[in-house]
Amino acid sequence: MAKQQSFADKSKSKSKSALVNVKFIKTVKSKSGSYKFLEKFVKVDDISKVTELK
């Protein structure tokens, strides 16, 4: 049996997102005085909007 769909055909059918994934690292000072780093991935429309994240 022949393959019905190739890998190239599968990748063409997937739509690419206009959003950009950015790793957001936030520092938080704990009660004991040490710092903790909270990491999460955020989707942003444009790279220039990274400075607006909180």
C-alpha positions, 0 to 999 in steps of 0.5 A: 500500500502506498502512503496517502499523505507525506510529511510535507503535506501534513506540515502545509496543512497546519496553520502557523501562528502569528504569535511569538513565544517568549520565556518570561522570568519574574523575580520575587523577594520572599519573606526571608529576604531571598529571591525566587525566579518564576518562569513561564512562557507567554505568547506575544503579538510582537517582540516590542511588547515584551517590555509591557509584561508584568 
